[in-house]
Amino acid sequence: MAVGGDANGGGGVRQRQRGCSCTKADFFPEESFSSWSAYGRALRSTGSRLADRLTSRSLESTELHEVRARSGADMKRDLTWWDLVWFGIGAVIGAGIFVLTGQEARDAAGPAVVVSYVVSGVSAMLSVFCYTEFAVEIPVAGGSFAYLRVELGDFMAFVAAGNILLEYCIGGAAVARSWTSYFATLLNHKPSDFRIHASSLSPDYSELDPIAVVVIALVCIFAVVSTKGTSRFNYVLSIVHIAVIVFIIVAGLTKADTANMRDFMHYGVRGIFSASAVLFFAYIGFDAVSTMAEETKNPARDIPIGLVGAMTLTTALYCVLAVTLCLMQPFGSIDPDAPFSVAFADRGMDWAKYIVAFGALKGMTTVLLVSAVGQARYLTHIARTHMMPPWLAQVHPRTGTPVNATVAMLVATAVIAFFTDLGILSNLLSISTLFIFMLVAVALLVRRYYVTGETTDADRNKLAACIAAILASSAATATCWGVNVKGWVPYAVTVPAWLAATACLWAFVPQARAPKLWGVPLVPWLPSASIAINVFLLGSIDSKSFMRFGIWTAALLVYYLFVGLHASYDTAKALAAESAASAKVEEGDAKPAAPSAVHNGDGY
């Protein structure tokens, strides 16, 4: 793929109608990387280029047509709401419920872990609504990356994109390591028996897991063959998985002891929210469904049914499973690696642990499969913008799948899974996910209330002030909670401040756009609540996880300043040189010709 003329309307990016190539032009086709002297000139212009890209905002039409065309072959539109529901269930019900339930019930929340699941479920459902409107209106493979590029701009989309990729790599690695634990249980071994202990490494990275690597490799092969075939395999496995979950609930409740629930809030309210922040990991994966919008036959109908339906069923099952586990065993005796299997063994149903382990393996296999499909589509769309090498955006003409992106992501996932402890993975994953979901909710507010050329400067300023106040009050509440401020006085200030900011947005800023096909209800209250709860849960995560998150974000910024910025800048300029229309779409300093032509704008 290279920047240049395109007779097919590819937006200035020439498409190569061949399979997977691997040349310099496929990785760095931009002018800034044509020679070392050109790269030196680009680096000297970093300041001006950064200023330009900070204000650049894409258009829906750009994401739907010009950017998508950069992959060459189209992805196949094979999926229906039925596929999406099962993709959603397959993406979500895995390591979260089968591993983290035991970990958080024993160490953080006690039997009140069921309340933690409710809190996380409410937060996830609010985010589902925000994602659904975007996925219906902008049905492309980029998911939240594309949504943020349209509403919050190029730079913010890249920061989110890096965390999206981290989310998927870590999520897949965590599930793969859990797969090994349940596989060991199925073969009558302890959960950690099949890992190799490397005493020379740090304790958090010393349990090497070769089985997780093998599982990821097999999933990768399946994911690149066919999306529709993956869907069929997924919902067959998911149906079996649901049957196993029903067995766990029914058989587990026959061994229930209500005495195990008496010390319901052993760790107090703080333990409930601390567990909720980690258990949010159990709900991630639904955003992978939004990346499949480009392959959905009828996005306006299928995506809302698929996303909301899957999340509703998942939340109900999680709560019932959590109650069942806590009724079977005292929370202090719950095994953190394979809690359900060990609980059945301790209650005299040793045979049942094999059914549980088998079901858990099936569930985690579908999570890995859907994750592989979703993460590859995120990376594909990011590469289409040239923020990542465009070689990763190539779609294979025969399979209709992004082979390069799938392999690249799963290699990274396998490396992480081989070394890293589940506790580190789950906490770091929750930070990335909550951060992205918060940004998507902010983007939805911008989408509803701001349209370049239509929104007045006064309304724009009021919108910015209200969003800033919502974020500030949410962060203040989370900070007070995170540092364990005593008393109710701080919350009596921060919570009403959030309510007032949201009420001002509702009362004094007119909405500039109505959704065309499907819209989030109760705007601005629902997206504002999503911001507040996501930020609040961030305040319940440990400081070491934030340090790792900060290191990763810093690494992203270094990459962006030295590579991504110059590649995306050159791509935008090449498109601008070809037609005035392209300039109005992607240039940060461009002025729209008419509000009807550029409804999202290119900069504030």
N, C-alpha and C positions, 0 to 999 in steps of 0.2 A: 504494500500500500504506500502511496506517495502523494504528496501534495502536487496538484497540477490540474490541468483541465479535465473536464468530465462531461461527456456528451449526454450522459444519462441523468443529469441533475443530481449528481452526488455531492453537490455543495462544494465543489473544488477539490475533491479528494478522489483520485483515480482508483477505481476498483479493479483488482486482479481476479479474474474468474478462474482461479485454480485452487488447488488444495492448500496445504500448509507449506509455505515457503519460509526461508530463514536467511535473509540477507540483511545488510546494514539498512537498506531502504525500508525494510519491514519494521525495524526497530527505531531508527532515527532518520526519518525522511525529511525532517524540517531543515530549513536554511541555517538555523543556528548551530546545527551539528554537522554541517557539510565539511568543515575543516576546523583545525585548532584555532586559527585566527578568527574564523567566524564565531566560534564559541567564546573566545575572549571578548569580542565586541558585544556579544549577547550578555555576558556577565557584567560588563561595564554599564549596560543599560538596565540592570536589574531593577533599580529604583523606579524608573519611569514605567517599565513594563508591569511591575507590581501594582503601581497606582492605576494603570489602565485596567488590569484584570480584576482588581478589587471592586470595581464598579460595573463589571460586565455581567449581564443577565441574559440567559438564553430565552427563546420563545418555545411554546409548545410545538409549533409547527417545525421548528428546527430540530427538536428532539425526535419528533415523530417521523421526519422525512430525511433531512440532510444528514443528521448525525447517524441515524439508523442505517442509511445507505452505505456508510463507510465500512460495514462488515462484508460487503460483497453480496453473498447469498443471503436470502431472507430465512428467518426461523419459521418453522412450519406452524400454522394455526390449527392445532389438533385438540386443544383442551376445552373442556366444558366445566360447568359449575361442579359437577360430580367429581371430576378430576381434582379441582381446586380444594374441595372439602377434604378429600382424602390426602391430598398433598399437605394441607394445613394440619390435619391430625398426625400424619406421618412425620411432619417437620417438628412437631412440638412434643409429643408424648414419647420420651426416651429417657436419657440419663437424668433429667431433672427430677422426675417423680421417682425413679427407681434407685437413685443414689442420694441426691441432695435432700430428699425428705428425711432420711435417716440421719444424715449429718447435721441438719439444722434442728431437728426435733431433739436430738441428744445434747447438742452443744449450745443452742441459741434460744429456742422458743419453747421447748417442752411440748406437751399436747396442743398448745395454742398454735402449733405450726399450721393447723387448718386455717386459722385467722390470717396467718402470714400469706397463705395461698390466696385467700380472698382479696387481700390488699394488692398483691401482685397481679391477680387476675383483673381487678378493676382498672389498674394502671395499664395493663396490656390491652384491655378492651377499648379504653379511650384512645390508645394509639392505633388500634385496628380501625376505628372510625376515621381517623385522620388519614391513614394510609389508603383506605378504601376510596375516598374522594379523589385523591391524587391518581390512584391506579386506574380508576374509571376515566378520568379526564386526560391522563397522559399515559396511555398503555404502552410503555416501552420497557426493555429489559433492565434499564438502569435503576429501577426502584427509587429509593430515597435519594440517591445521588442525582438522578434526573430531576426529581421534584425540587431539591434544594438549588440546583443550577438555574432552574426557571425562576424561583422566588427569592432566594437569598444571594445568588450570585456564584460566580466561578470559584472564587477562593474558598468560601465557606463550604461549598459542595466538595471541594477536594479534601479539606480537613475531615469532613464527615466520611468521605469515601475511604480514606485510610483507616478510619475506625470501623467502617463497615467490613472491610477486608479482614481486619484484626478480629472482629466479632466472629466471622465465619470460620477463620482458621482456628481460633481458640475453641469455639463451640464444637467443631468437628473433632478436634483433638481430645476434648473432654469426653465426648461421647465414645470415641474410639477406645480410650483408656477404660471407661466404664464397661464397654463391650468385653474387654479382656477379663475384668473382675467377674462378670456373670458367666462368662465361658468357663472360667476356672471352677465356679460353683457348680455348673452343670456337670462337670467331670469329677465332682466330689473332692475338689481341692479348696484351699483357702483362697479368698479373692486376689491376694497378691502373689500367689505361688508361681505364676507364669511370668513374672517380671524379673529382670536381671538387676541385681544390686551392684552399683558401681561406687564403691566406698571413697574413691578419690574425688568424686564430684560433690557439689553442695547437696545437703539433704533434700532440698526441694526439687532437685533435678537428677537424683541418683537412681531412681527406680526406672530402669530402661524397659520399654514395652514394645518388643518386636512384633507381637501379634497385632497390636493396633495399627502398625504400619502395613501389614499384609491386608487387613480388612479395608483400610483406606484405598489401597491399590486396586482391590477387587471392585470396590464401589466406583472408582474412577473409570474403570473399563466399561461398566454398565452405563454410567451416566453419559458417556460420549456417543453411545450407539444410537439412542432414540429417546426423545423426550416422552412421546406417547407410550413407548414400551416401558420406560421408567415409571410412568404413571400407572399403567396396568399392574406392574409388579408391586408398586407401592400400595395400591389399595387392596390387593389380595393379602399382602402381609399385614396391612393395617386392620383389616377385618378380623384376621386371626388374632391380632394383638388385642383388639377390643374384647374378643371372646375370652382371652386369658385374663384381662383386667376384671371382667365380670366374675370369673372364677375366683380371683384373688379376693374380691369384695365379699362374695357369698361364703367361700370357705373360711376366710379370715374372721368374719363376723360370728361364725359358729364357735370360735375360740375367744370371743371378746370377753374382757373383764373390765367392767366399768370402774373398778377401783384404780385402774391405771390412768384414769382421766381426772382424778380428784385434785391433784396438784396441777391444775390446768395451765396457769400462768406462772410457772416456776421461775422464769427469768424476767417476768414483768413485761410492761408495754414496750420497753426498749428492746427486749429480746424479740418481740413480734416483728418490729420494723427492721431490726437488723437481719432477721431471717428473710423477711420479704425482699430486701435488697439483693440477697444472694439467690433466693428462689425465683427471682425474675428470670434467671437463666432458664428455668423450666418452661417459660412461655416464649422464649425467642425462637424464631424459625418461621413464624407467620409472615414476616416481611419477605421471606423467600417466595411466598405465593404471589406477592405484588410484582416480583421480577418476571413472573410468567405471563404478565398481561399481554405482552407482545405475541404470545403463542396461544391466546385465548380467543375462541370463536366469537363470543359476544361479551366483551368486557363489562358493559353497562349492567348486564343482568348477572353474569357468572361471578364476577369478583366480589360484589357485596354478599351474595349467598355463600360463596366459598370461604371468605375471610371471617365473617361474623358467625356463620354456622359452625365452623371448625373451632373458633375460640370459645363459643358458648359450651359446646360439648366437652371440650378439653378442661375448662375451669370446673365444671361439675364433677368430672371424673377425678380430677386432682384432689378436690376437697373430700370426696368420699374415700379415696385411697388413703389420704393422710389420716382421717379418723380411724379407718380400719387398722392401720399400722399401730397407732397409739393405743387402741383398745387391746391389741394382741400382746403387747409388751410394755413394761415400764420404760419410759423414755430414756432413762439412764442405761438401759441394757440394749438399746437398739444398735445394730451393727452399722457403721457409717459407709461401708463399701457395698454390701449387698443386703440391705435391711429386710426386705420382704422374704427372701430365701431363708435367711438366718432366723427370722421370726417364726416361720412355719416349722423349721427344724426344732426350735426351742419349745414349741407348743405340741410336740409329739407328732407332727405331720411331716416327717422327714421326706416322704415321697413327693409332697407338694412343692418342695423347693425346686425340684427339677422342672416342673411346669412353669413356675415363676421365672426361673432363669431362662427357660426357652422363650417365654413371652417377652422378657426384657431384651433378650438378644434380637428378637424380631423387631421390637419397637426401636431399638437403637440403630438397627440396620436401616430402617426407613428414615430415621432422622439423618443419618449420614448420607443417604441417597438424595433426599430433598435438599439438604445443605449443599451437596456437590452441585446440584442443578442450579440452585439460587446463587451461590457465590460466583460461579462461572459467568452468570448473566450480569451480575454487578460489574465484574472485572471487564467483561466485554464492552459494556457501555462506557465505562471510564476510559478504556483504551480507544474507543471511537472518538473521544474528544482530544486524544493525544496527550492527556495527562499521564497516561501510562503508554508504553510502546504499542503502536497500532498493530503489531504482529499478534497481540493478544485479542484483538477484536475480530480476527478472521473467523467466519462461520464456514464450516465444511459444506461444500455444495451437495454432497451425497446424503450425509446424515442430518443436515440442517441444525447441527449443534456446534457450539463454540469449543472445539477440541483443545486449542492451545490454552485458552483461559482455564478450562477444566483441569487439565494436567498441571498447569502452573500452581493453581490454588491448592490442589490436593497434595502436591509435593511439599509445599510449605506446611500444610496441616499435618502431614506425616512426620515431618521433622519435629514439630512442637509436641505431637503426641508421644514421640519416642522418649522424650526427656522429662516433660513437665508434670508436676503433681496436680491432681484434680482441684484441690483447694485454691491454689494460685489461679488456675484457669477460670474457675467459676466466678471469683470475685472480680478479676480483671474484665471478664466478659460482661458482667453486669454493668460496669462503668461505661464501657463502650456503647452498649445497647441503650441504656438510659439516656446517655448524652445524645445519641442519634434520634431517639424518639422525641426528646425535648425539642430538638431542632426542627423536626417535621411538624410538630404542633405550632411552633413559631411561624414556619413557612405557610401553614394553612391560614393563620391570621393575616399574614401579608397578602396572600392570594385573594382572600375575601375583601380586604379593605383597601388595597392599593393597586391601581392600574395607571401606568404612565400615560400622560396625556388626558386623563379623565379626572383623577384624584387631584384636588387642589393642594397647594403647598401647605395651607393651614391644616387640612385634614391629614396630610402626610405627616406633619410634625406632631399632631395629636396622637396619631397611630404609633409613631416611634416612641413618644413619651409613655403611652400606656403599656406598650410591650416592655419597655425598659423597666417600668414600675412593677409589672407582673414578674419579670425575671428577678429583679432586686428583692422584692418581698419574699418570693419563693426561696431564693438563695439565703436570705436572712433567717427564715424559719428553719431551713436545713442546717445552717451553721449553728444556730442555737441548740438544735437537737444533737448535732454531731459533737459539739464540745461539752454537751451535758450541762447546759445552763439550768440552774435550779429555779423552781417557781414558775408561775404561769404568766408573769408580767410581760416578758419579751414576746410571747406568743399572742398576747392580747394586743400587741402593736403590729406584729408582722402579718398575722392572718387577716385582720380587718384591712390592712393596707393592700393585700392581694385582692380582697373583695372589692375595695374601692376602685382599684386600677381596672379591674374587669368591668365593673359597673360603668365607669367612665367611658370605656371603649364601646360598650353596648349602647350607651345613651347619647354620646356626643360625636361619634365618628360614623358616618354613613357607610354602609357596605357598598363597595364599588363593583362587585361581580357576584352574580348568582350562579351556582353550579348548573351545568347544562344537562347532566344526565342523572347524577346521584350526589347528594350533598350531606355533609355532617350536620346533624340536628343541633339546636341550642348553641349556635355560634354567637358570641365568643366564649360562652361559659364552658363548653365541653373541651375545646382545645386549651383554654387557660387552665382548666383543672388538670389536664394531661401534663402541662408544663409544671404545675405546682407539685404533683405527686411524683413525677420523674425526678425533679430536682431534690425533693425531700428524701426519696429513697437513696439518692446519691450521698446524702449526708449520713447515711447509716453504714457506709462501706469503710473498711479500715484504711489507715493512712498509707500503708505499704502499697496497696493496690493503686492509690492515687499517684504515688511516686512512679510506679511502672507505667501508668497511663500517661503521665507527664513526659517520661522519657520517650515513649512511643510517639507522642504528638510532636515532640521536638525533632525526632528523626524524620517525621513526615514533612515538617517545615523545611528542613535541610534539603530533602529530596526535591521539594517543590521549588525552592529558590534556585537550585542548581540544574534541575532537569525539567520538571513538570511545567513550571511557569513559562519557560522559553519555548517548549514544544507547543503548548496550547496557544501562546501568543502568536507564534508563526502561523499556526493553522488558521486562527481567526483572521490574521492579516491576508493570508492567501485567498481566503474566501471573500474578504472585503474587496480585494483587488479585482475579483471576477465580476461582481455585480453590486450595484448600490443596495439592492435588497438584502444581500448577505451582510453588508456592512451594518445595516439597521438591526439585524438579528444578533450579531455576535460582538460588535464593537462596544467597549465600555464607555466611549465618549461620543457615541453616535446619537443623533436626534431622530426620533421617529417621524416619518412623513405624515402619518395621520393616526389618530388613536385607534381606528378600526383595523389598521394594518399591523400595528405593534401594540398589542393590548397589555403586555406585561412590562414592557420597558427594558431599558438597557442600563440603567443606573439612576440613583436617586439624585 
